[in-house]
Amino acid sequence: MFGDAKLRKRVSELEESLRRIELAFEKLEHAYGKIEVEWTETYDKFRQLHWRVAKRAKQLEENSAESVELQQSPPGDQELDSSVGGLTPQQIEANRKILARRMRGRILPQ
């Protein structure tokens, strides 16, 4: 009879201990899930930022290549292109055409 009470008490303590461990594990799982979501969001932001930086670096590289080409072009073209910094090739071409149209109507000083 006395041995039975000790066993029941011991089983009760073990069950309580198991409940605490399960609760701690659930909290840990919940926290891990939260951390995983935060990490995923941070990784996505990093990817977007990396993509923007890479895109900007590519544009700068293209612009520097264009500036080298402009430096090698005839002197008359340099005058037109010196005012166009950071434009895409299509924008530069459109700007050249606009400036050429404007220059047609002017009388050049002698």
WOVEN-V174296 format. One record per backbone hydrogen bond with DSSP energy under -1.0 kcal/mol. NH is the residue of the N-H (numbers start at 1). CO is the residue of the C=O. Records with the same first field share a line. If there is no record, write none. Layout:
BEGIN
NH->CO + CO
END
This chain:
BEGIN
5->1
6->2
7->3
8->4
9->5
10->6
11->7
12->8
13->9
14->10
15->11
16->12
17->13
18->14
19->15
20->16
21->17
22->18
23->19
24->20
25->21
26->22
27->23
28->24
29->25
30->26
31->27
32->28
33->29
34->30
35->31
36->32
37->33
38->34
39->35
40->36
41->37
42->38
43->39
44->40
45->41
46->42
47->43
48->44
49->45
50->46
51->47
52->48
53->49
54->50
55->51
56->52
57->53
58->54
59->55
60->56
61->57
62->58
63->59
64->60
65->61
66->62
67->63
68->64
69->65
70->66
71->67
72->68
78->74
79->75
81->77
82->78
84->81
92->88
93->89
94->90
95->91
96->92
97->93
98->94
99->95
100->96
101->97
102->98
103->99
104->100
END
